């Protein structure tokens, strides 16, 4: 109970005000109980610091001081259009222009002076509820802020731990679902166990009107949100936010701490790092490591966890929500890339298979980068020259490659040659070349039973693929023009026509 930590006498509080911030006795005397004037005197007695705020996956440096301070936090709300996935944009409501919101780090006993600014371009009022606050609404009632305005309130960080913050303006679920959440760490007075690397990973789901991967600016879908059917479940605000050259890095022989949050608004996360075991887990954001040697830890919506592990072997470690369709089909997948000498006693195997990762593999990441370059090149070509068909085709090829890596790679292979006697080849395939509509139909509706390809019979099954019309057109265009194939282009209109068949 917190009452055991309250100062029993106001006189004791007033006596504390006369002490230097460096005095150990002062550092232990919290919370402060008194009038507004006494609070002002208390605040004036503290050294002032500007909070260092960082965007995920980065974390502010550990706090080294041994006394409380008045920590000033300036956080701006912005409503911004940002990338949710390749070719997919979304209007995010953000703290600090980022999803998740900027990471805040303070120390137990600090007096936090919080300034919330709502950018003039915002369309809506917003506020902030910090789970680290002891007080009604967690700061929400004190921080309701109209566009173009600012609000200020303060609180004392009484309880150490890792806490979620989020917008609590009605309707609260919609503000959270649009990206308004983040983490605040209240370090214990004695500090946290030293580690070599710290990273910030926060899961959230997005309820778009379109399917996963459907291109363009997507709108929020209330019905999907109420039914808890998100097309996207992602780490750090977008698909691919923690892969390729955006992946966090570490070295063999280092210790890593991940600050893991879950903004929700609905789903529980089953957080797991493939190829690692958590040496220590601080469940639900508490400051006591209450379990060792953990494979997967639950992170509730609106909750957090801290996990620590030591790196013995190099390679790419995959971060997932182990509700695996979320990881491989909705975006909740990241990487930790570890460099250093091999240790064949600990692990003798090869690097993670490209087949395993699909679109999130290095090849998929490179395709995304190439697509972005081509899209920019296309815009330049439109401005300078209307003859842009070749560039448009290249863009479709790169998009199709990413879909291939997600949906087709495991069975048909990187070179399109399939698996002998099991899965038929796509490279130089007479079956594929003979009938474009049949190829579309196979993707949309699946195929079972024997087929003959290049004179050989295959009797496997292909399930229907849950792809958009654009994705079907792109992937077939990629397949039709890869590995020496010259089978022509598949258009979105072709797919729509076949999909509409009775």
N, C-alpha and C positions, 0 to 999 in steps of 0.2 A: 504494500500500500504506500502511496506517495505521502500520506500524512506523517509517516515516521521521519520524513526528510524535511518537513517544514520547520522553520525557525520558530520556537515557542514564544519568543519575546520580540516585540518590535525594537526594544532597546538593543538587542543583539544585532539586528539588522542595521541599525544606525551606527553601531560601533564598527560593523564591517565596512561601512562606507568610508571610514577614516583610514582604512588600511591601504597600502600600496597594492596595485594589481599583481605585484610579484610575491606578495605575502602568501605562503601556503595556506594559512588559515582562511584567507579570503576565498581562495579557489574552491574550498570545500563547502562554503556557506551558500547554498542555493536550494530552493528558489528564494528570491527576495520577496518579503511580504511587507506591504506598506501603501502609502498614499501615492497619488500621482506625483506629488512633489518629491517624495522619497525615491520614487522610480527615476525621476529625472536626475536626482543627485547620484543615484547608483549608475545610471548610464553615463553621466559626465565623468565618473571616476574611472571608467574603463578605457583602455587604449582602443583606437578605432582602426578597423581593417576593412578594405573593400574585398568582398568575396570574389574569389576566382571561380568563374563558371565555365564549364567545358561542354562541348557537343560530343555525343556518343560517337565512337566507343571510348573516348578519352575521359580521364578522371583527374580532378585537381590534385596537386601534391599533398601528401600527408601533412597534418598539422603538427608542428614541432614545439610550439609554445606550451608552457606548463601553467598557464593562468587564463582566465576568461577574458574575452574581448567583446566590444560592440562591433558586430560584423554587419556591414551594410550590403544588402543584396538588391541589385537593380535588375529586374527581369521584365522584358517587354513581350506583350502578346501581339502576334501577327497572324493574319489569315493569308496564307500564301499558297499558290499553285506550285506543287513540286512533283517530282517523279515518284510514282508508286511501283512501277515496273517498266521494263523496256516498252516504250510506245504508249504507256498508260500514265496519265496525269490525274491529280486529285487536288481538290482545294482543302488543304490541311489547316486546322486551327492549332496554333503552336505557342509554346512558351520559348521565346528566344529565336523564333524562326526555324526551329528544328523539331523533329519527332524521333525519339522522345525529347522532352524538354531538357534544357541545360542541367548538368549535374551540379548540385550544390553541396559543399562540404563545410561543416562547422564543428565545433567542439562542445562537449557536454558542459553546461554552465554558461555558454555564450549568450549574450543578449543580441538577438537577430533583429535588425531594423530592415524591414522588408518594403521595397518600393515596387509596386506593380504598375506598369505603364501599358495602356492599350493604344496601339498605333492608330493615327487618324484614319488610315485606310480601312480599318476593320468595319464590318457591317453590324457587329453585335457587341453587346457588353459581355465582359468576362470577369472572373474572379479566380481565387486560388484557395484550395483546401490542402494544407500540408498535414499529413498524418503525424508529423513530428511535433505538432503544436498541441499543447494542453490548453484547451479553451473551446467554447462552443463554435462549431463549424470549422475548426482548424484554421481559422483566418478568413473563411469565405465571407462571413457577414461584414468583415472590416475591409474587404478588398473589392467589392463590387465596383467595376470601373467601366464607364462608358467610353466609346471610341474617342480618341484624342485627349483622354484624361488620365490622371494618375491617382493612385491611392497608396497610403502609407500606414503600416501598423507594425507592432513589435511583439516578440515573444521570447521567452527564455527557453533554451534547449535543455529541458530537464532530463529527458530519457535518451540514453545513447541507443543507436541502432540505425538500420537502413530503412528509410521510409519513402513511401510513394507520395507524390503530390499530384493534384489534378484540378481541373476546373469544376466548380460546383454550381454554376449558373444553370437555372432551369431552361430547357429540360436537360438535366445532368448527363444522362446516358449519351445523348447526341454530342455534347461537347467532348466527352471522353472518347467516344467512338471516332471523332474527327482528329484525334491525335493529341489532346490536351492532357498529358501526363508526363511525369519524370520522377527522378529520385533525389532525395536529400539524405546525406549521411551525417549523422551526429556521432562523431568519434567519442569513445569513452575518454575520461580524463587521462587514463594511463596509456592511451593510444591503442592501436591495433597491432597485431603481430606483423613484423616487417616481412614484406615480400618483394620480389624483383619487379613484377609487372602487375598492374591493375587495369582492368577494362570494365566498361559499362555496356551492358546488354539488356535491352528491354523489349519484351514481346507485346504485341497488340494486334487486334484484328480489325479489318476494314470491310465495310458492307457496301459494296459498289453495285450500281444498277446493272452493270455488265458482268459477264463471266470473267474468271481469271484469264488474264492476257488479252481481253478485248480492248482494242486500242482506242485512244482518244481521251478526252477529259471526262472522267466518270463522276456521276452524282451519287450522293448518299441514298441508300435504300432502307427506309424505316422498317418495312415489313421483314426484310432479311435480318435486320438487327434484332427485332423483337423475337423472331423465330430462332435466333442464334445460328444463322447459316452464312458465315462470312466467306466470300470468294478468296479473301486474302488473310493469312495469318503470318506475320512477318516479325523479324527482329529489326530494331532500330529504324522503323518507319518505312521500309521499302524492301522489295524483293532484291536480293543481291547486295544488300548494304554491307555485308561482312564477308564478301568473297573476292577472289582475284587480288588486284592490287589494293583493295580496301580491307583486306583481312588483317586483323591484329597479328602481331608477330612476337616471337619469344625465342629463347635459345635453350638448348639442352643444358641441364644443370640449374635452371632457374625455377623459381616458384611463382605461381600465378594466382591472383585473386580476381574472380569475376563478381561484380556487383550486378545481380540479375533481378530485374523487375518485371512485373506483368501489369500493364495498363488495362488489360481487358478490352472492352468492358464486361465481357461475358465468360470467356473460357479460362479454365485452369491450365497451366503449362506443366508439362512433364519434361523438365530441363535435363539434358544429357549431353555429354561430350564424348563422341565416339572415339574410342581408343584411350580414354583416360578414366581414372577412378578418383573421385573427390576424396582427398585425404581428410578434409574437414568440411562440414556443412554447418552453417549458421542458419537454421531454418527460420522462416517467417521474418527474416531481417533482424533477429535478435543478436546480441553480442556474445552469446555463449555458444561455442562449438559443441553441439549436443549429439553429433554422430560422426563417426569416422568411417572411411572406406565405403563410400556411397556411390552407387551406379547412376541413379536418376533421382532427382528431388522435385517435389511438387512446389509450384509457385502459384499461389491463388491470385485470382483477379483482384487488383488493388493491394497486392502484397509483394514480397521480395525475398531474396535469399542471398547469402554470400557463400561462395564455394572456393576452396583453395586446393591446388594440386601442384605436384612437383613433376618436372619434365625429364624423363629418362631417355627418350628416343626422339630422333628428328622425324619430320614429316608433316602432313596436313591433318589436323584434328578437326572433326566436323561437329559443329554445335547444332543441336536440333531440339525441337519439341518432339518427344518420342511418341506422341500421337502422330504417327508417321505420314499419314496423308497430308497433314499440315506442313510437314517438312518438305516433302518431295513434290507436292501438288499445289501448295498454297503459299510457300515462300519462307517458312520458319526454318531456315538453314543458313549457317554461317561457317566460317573457318577460323582456325588458329594455326598459323604457319610457323613451324619450329625448325630452326637451323641448328646444325651442330654435328658432331661425330656420331656415327652409327654405333649402336650397342647391340650386336647380334645375340648376346646372351639374354638381354631383355626382350628383344624382338628382332626376328630375322627377315620379316616379310618385305614385300615391295610397297611402293607408294600407293595411295588410294586409287582404285580403278576408276578410269573415266566413266565406264558404264554405270558405276555406282552413283555418281553425282549428277549425271545428266547435264541439264542446262547450267547448273551451278559449277560445273567443272571449269578448269582453266580454258578449255576450248570454247565453252559456252560464254565465259566472261570475255574472251577475245572477240567472239562474234558480236557481243553487245557493244564493245568498243568500236569495232569496225562499222557496225550499223550506225552508231552515233556520228562517226566521221562521214559516212555516206549520206546521211540525212542532211548534215550541214552542207555537204558538197552539192546535194540536190537543190537546196535553197539558193545557193550561189548560182547554180546553173539556171534555175528558173528566172532569176533576176537578169542574167546575162544572155541566156540562150534558151529558147523554148524546146530544143531537142534534148530532152532529158530521159528518154526511154531507157537508155542503157544504164543510167544511174539507178532508176527505179527498179530495174531488174536485179541489180546488185543488192539493193536494199532487201528485196524480197528473198533473195538467196540467203542473206545473213540471218534474216528472221526465221526462214525455214530451217536453217541449220540449228538454231536454238531449239525450235520445236522438235526437230529430229532427235537432238541430244536428250530431250526430256522424255519423249514418248516412244521412239523407235530404236534407239541406239543399242539397247541391251540384247535385242533379238537379231537385228540385221547388221550390226557391227559398224565400226567406224568407216570401213571401206565399202560398205554396202553389199558384202559378199555373203551375209547370213551365216548360219551355222550348218555345216554339211549334214544332210539327212534329217535335220530338225527344223530349221527356219530357212525359207527360200531366199535367194539373193535378190537384191534390188538393182545391183549393177548389171548392165547388159541383160535385163530381164525381158524375155519375150512376152510374158504374162502382163507385165506392167505397161509395156509399149503398145500392146494390142488394143487396149480399151481404156480411155481416160475416165469415162464415167464409172466404169467398174472399179477403178482404183479409188475414186472418190467414195463410192458406195462402201467399199471395204473399210475405209477409215471411219465413216459415219455409223455403219451398222455392224461392223465386225465380220468375221469369216471363220467358219469351222468346216472340217471335212477335207478330203484330199484335193490338192491342186497340182497341176503339172507346170513346172517352170523350167525352161531350157531342156526339156526332155526328161526331167527327173520329177518323181512324185514326192510331195511333202504332205503330211497329215498332222498338222498342228492347229492351234486355235489362235485367232487374233480377236481380242475383245474390242467392242466399239470404243472410239476415243472421244472423250468429252472436250472437243476443240471448237473454237469459233470458226466461222466461215473463212475469215482471213487466215487463221492458222492452218486450216486444211489446204487452202490455196498456196500458201507460202511453203509448207513442207513438201507438197507434191511438186511444186516448181523446183525446189531444191533437189529433190530426189531425181526428177526428170532431167536435170542438167548437171549431175555430179557423176564422178567415177567413169567418165567417158560416155554417159547417157546423153542423147540429144532427142528427148521425147516431147519437147515443147513446153509451153506454159499453161498452168491451170489458173483460171481467174476466179475471183469471188463470185461472179455471176454463174460460172459453171457449178460451183459448190451449192449455191442457193437453188439452182434448178434441180440438181440431184436430190438435195435435202427435201425439196417439195414434192418429190415423186410419191404417188399413191402406192 
